[in-house]
Amino acid sequence: GAVVSQHPSRVICKSGTSVKIECRSLDFQATTMFWYRQFPKQSLMLMATSNEGSKATYEQGVEKDKFLINHASLTLSTLTVTSAHPEDSSFYICSARVGSGSLAFFGQGTRLTVV
Amino acid sequence: AQKITQTQPGMFVQEKEAVTLDCTYDTSDPSYGLFWYKQPSSGEMIFLIYQGSYDQQNATEGRYSLNFQKARKSANLVISASQLGDSAMYFCAMSPTGGGADGLTFGKGTHLIIQP
């Protein structure tokens, strides 16, 4: 299957700082990527849709000024958690759909801990 | 809006037995796709199988098959001859079809434990 690479896999940051997470499609071009958040023992919730060359589309209740998304190329989308707080601690995972959209592959995920 | 319901929070199954994980869905979209993913403790989401709403046959991928009953809006995952390595969280998800511009809606998952 297609490969989506996410980095870093784990990050610990201090409250008030910003953290950038990268999501790359390694063997295909992705005009659209998706960012999800997963709290412990819960399901994945779609946060935003990242569109190459245009603004991201955020789901209801997701603060666009806190979760900055940039999709500057067809193989890279970044999620920046700005002014992180302990309640932002979570598992963040990106995804891209391939071909006609019948396949959706995920990155390895990033476990963010804000202390 | 789309909704996925997985009613089995946890399941214990003996090794080598077949297991069925339940998934029902609700959507107003005329065309949609159904997905199953496996999430081990490492957190990665492993794609298992996909079923399009207009596919005539049930999808199969190795030991995985999807029992798709459109009228009942169910898309159960069947794992044949379970193995210890199958122990993980399993998520059912869906999305409107049509080019891949939509994210997935996930169910709450089923924690499957395979016992020796």
Interface residues (C-beta under 8 A of the other chain):
Chain A: G1 T32 F34 Y36 Q38 Q42 S43 L44 M45 L46 T49 F91 I93 S95 R97 V98 G99 S100 G101 S102 L103 A104 F105 F106 Q108 G109 R111
Chain B: G33 F35 Y37 S42 G43 E44 M45 F47 Y50 G52 F91 A93 S95 T97 G98 G99 G100 A101 D102 G103 L104 T105 F106 G107 K108 G109
